[in-house]
Amino acid sequence: MSDLADRLTELEIKLGFAEDLIDSLNKTVFRQQEQIDLLQRQLTELHRRMREAEPDEARDPGEEVPPHY
């Protein structure tokens, strides 16, 4: 009977560690998702700003003066 109790105790200890690990991983995934959401919002904002900054007329790159002139 002692062997069975030892095995049960060992399983309970392993379960406790597994629960702690799962909790830690869940927190990590949550933080990463928050970062992804923030980066997506920033990328959307940058894309919007770029579209607003683009001129409406098409330019010919051959007509532009190079920066060293």
Number of C-alpha atoms within 10 A of each C-alpha: 5 7 8 9 10 11 11 12 12 12 12 12 12 12 12 12 12 12 12 12 12 12 12 12 12 12 12 12 12 12 12 12 12 12 12 12 12 12 12 12 12 12 12 12 12 12 12 11 11 11 11 10 9 9 9 8 6 7 9 7 8 7 7 8 8 8 5 4 4
